[in-house]
Amino acid sequence: MRPTAKLLAGGTISALGLAACSVSNGNSATTTTVPPVTMPANSPAGFNAAHTAFNLPFKLGVLPADELALAKADPAYAAGLAKPNDWMRSNENLVAPAGNNAQPATRAPTWYYVGSTSGSESAAVVDVKNTEMGWNATIVAIYNPASMSVVHSSPIAIDARGLHAIVSSASFAASALPANSLVLVAPSNLEIQAAPVGTLQVRATTMPAFCVPMPYAWVYEGKLANQRRMPAMNAGPSTVFAGPNVTAGPSSLPPGADVSLYDEGVASCANFN
């Protein structure tokens, strides 16, 4: 008998959710590719015998390489990933971002690793993961695909520990850039889905959070760069994402600004579970 997993009822989620589909299918921007690692379809969740791959539950495939290294070093994270009860399925109705002409749509059920959380805490973890997926895709929608590449590992060393508000009540627009000059270093959807979870303190507020063992940044002409009229995003070598939907903010934002997501560069995701 298959173990019961956490389920999140259908409904409307963050306004950034719809765009998540465009990142995963690779149709909206140039993305890096790596040779796929496969395991037999009937493999149980967990490491293979050689500890060279980790099969995720629910037919999600194998754990990405950066998180595989984290799972090898963190037995608690690896154990949680293999437990169906530590995942939650979400099947929300997704709404187009403000200013986007896309129509509301329903995405197929998506599984998210939520660890040992339960109830509303699990739902909050799903919300922040889904919001980050949507924000990544919103950036792709804002920029002309010919002007930007999306990569899942950094072409330069990134050691940026600042806290940034990624989504606020401000409106964002793309700067004019030469073709193929802007790089967004960002986690893939599967890296977000499988990322270890915890909390992050932002000022006096404790928020649900997850950590990816990779940077999150703009790279322009081989250097870190924040784009005009877009949020600052320079975090690494690992990145914690927290929120969303809280009224708080770093000192750079007006008091009471509506903030949906934060990122903060950290040295490591070790023991973040």
GIRA-V583807 format. One record per residue. N is the residue number from 1. RES is the residue in one small letter. BURIAL is # if it has 16 or more other C-alpha atoms within 10 Angstrom, else .. D_LAST is the distance of its C-alpha to the last C-alpha in whole Angstrom. Layout:
BEGIN
<<N,RES,BURIAL,D_LAST> <N,RES,BURIAL,D_LAST>>
END
This chain:
BEGIN
<<1,m,.,27> <2,r,.,24> <3,p,.,21> <4,t,.,21> <5,a,.,18> <6,k,#,17> <7,l,#,20> <8,l,#,20> <9,a,.,24> <10,g,.,26> <11,g,.,27> <12,t,.,27> <13,i,#,24> <14,s,#,24> <15,a,#,27> <16,l,#,25> <17,g,#,24> <18,l,#,27> <19,a,#,27> <20,a,#,24> <21,c,#,27> <22,s,#,28> <23,v,#,26> <24,s,.,25> <25,n,.,28> <26,g,.,29> <27,n,.,33> <28,s,#,32> <29,a,#,32> <30,t,#,32> <31,t,#,29> <32,t,.,28> <33,t,.,28> <34,v,.,27> <35,p,.,28> <36,p,.,26> <37,v,.,25> <38,t,.,26> <39,m,.,25> <40,p,.,28> <41,a,.,27> <42,n,.,27> <43,s,.,24> <44,p,.,22> <45,a,#,18> <46,g,#,17> <47,f,#,18> <48,n,.,22> <49,a,.,24> <50,a,.,24> <51,h,.,20> <52,t,.,22> <53,a,#,20> <54,f,#,17> <55,n,#,19> <56,l,#,17> <57,p,#,18> <58,f,.,20> <59,k,.,22> <60,l,.,20> <61,g,#,21> <62,v,#,19> <63,l,#,16> <64,p,#,17> <65,a,#,18> <66,d,.,16> <67,e,#,13> <68,l,#,14> <69,a,.,15> <70,l,#,11> <71,a,#,11> <72,k,#,14> <73,a,.,12> <74,d,#,9> <75,p,.,10> <76,a,.,7> <77,y,#,6> <78,a,#,10> <79,a,.,11> <80,g,#,9> <81,l,#,10> <82,a,#,14> <83,k,#,14> <84,p,#,16> <85,n,#,15> <86,d,#,11> <87,w,#,13> <88,m,#,15> <89,r,#,19> <90,s,#,20> <91,n,#,24> <92,e,#,25> <93,n,#,28> <94,l,#,28> <95,v,#,30> <96,a,#,31> <97,p,#,30> <98,a,.,33> <99,g,.,36> <100,n,.,35> <101,n,.,38> <102,a,.,35> <103,q,.,36> <104,p,.,33> <105,a,.,32> <106,t,.,30> <107,r,.,27> <108,a,.,27> <109,p,.,24> <110,t,.,20> <111,w,#,17> <112,y,#,14> <113,y,#,10> <114,v,#,9> <115,g,#,7> <116,s,.,8> <117,t,#,10> <118,s,#,14> <119,g,.,17> <120,s,.,17> <121,e,.,14> <122,s,#,13> <123,a,#,16> <124,a,#,15> <125,v,#,12> <126,v,#,15> <127,d,#,17> <128,v,#,15> <129,k,#,14> <130,n,#,18> <131,t,#,19> <132,e,#,18> <133,m,#,20> <134,g,#,23> <135,w,#,23> <136,n,#,23> <137,a,#,26> <138,t,#,28> <139,i,#,28> <140,v,#,30> <141,a,#,32> <142,i,.,33> <143,y,#,34> <144,n,#,37> <145,p,#,35> <146,a,.,38> <147,s,#,37> <148,m,#,33> <149,s,#,31> <150,v,#,27> <151,v,#,25> <152,h,#,22> <153,s,#,22> <154,s,#,24> <155,p,.,28> <156,i,.,28> <157,a,.,25> <158,i,#,23> <159,d,.,22> <160,a,#,22> <161,r,#,20> <162,g,.,22> <163,l,#,20> <164,h,#,22> <165,a,#,23> <166,i,#,23> <167,v,#,25> <168,s,#,27> <169,s,.,30> <170,a,.,32> <171,s,.,34> <172,f,.,33> <173,a,.,35> <174,a,.,35> <175,s,.,37> <176,a,.,40> <177,l,.,39> <178,p,.,41> <179,a,.,40> <180,n,.,37> <181,s,.,36> <182,l,#,33> <183,v,#,30> <184,l,#,26> <185,v,#,23> <186,a,#,21> <187,p,#,18> <188,s,#,19> <189,n,#,19> <190,l,#,17> <191,e,#,15> <192,i,#,14> <193,q,#,14> <194,a,#,11> <195,a,#,9> <196,p,#,5> <197,v,#,5> <198,g,#,5> <199,t,#,9> <200,l,#,12> <201,q,.,15> <202,v,#,18> <203,r,.,21> <204,a,.,21> <205,t,.,19> <206,t,.,15> <207,m,#,14> <208,p,#,11> <209,a,#,10> <210,f,#,8> <211,c,#,9> <212,v,#,11> <213,p,#,13> <214,m,#,16> <215,p,#,19> <216,y,#,20> <217,a,#,23> <218,w,#,27> <219,v,#,29> <220,y,#,33> <221,e,.,36> <222,g,.,33> <223,k,.,32> <224,l,#,29> <225,a,#,31> <226,n,.,30> <227,q,#,32> <228,r,.,35> <229,r,.,34> <230,m,#,31> <231,p,#,28> <232,a,#,26> <233,m,#,24> <234,n,#,23> <235,a,#,20> <236,g,#,18> <237,p,#,18> <238,s,#,14> <239,t,#,14> <240,v,#,12> <241,f,#,13> <242,a,#,14> <243,g,#,16> <244,p,#,19> <245,n,#,22> <246,v,.,22> <247,t,.,25> <248,a,#,24> <249,g,#,25> <250,p,.,25> <251,s,.,29> <252,s,.,30> <253,l,#,30> <254,p,.,32> <255,p,.,31> <256,g,.,30> <257,a,.,29> <258,d,#,27> <259,v,#,24> <260,s,#,22> <261,l,#,19> <262,y,#,18> <263,d,#,17> <264,e,#,17> <265,g,#,17> <266,v,#,15> <267,a,.,15> <268,s,#,12> <269,c,#,9> <270,a,.,8> <271,n,.,6> <272,f,#,4> <273,n,#,0>>
END
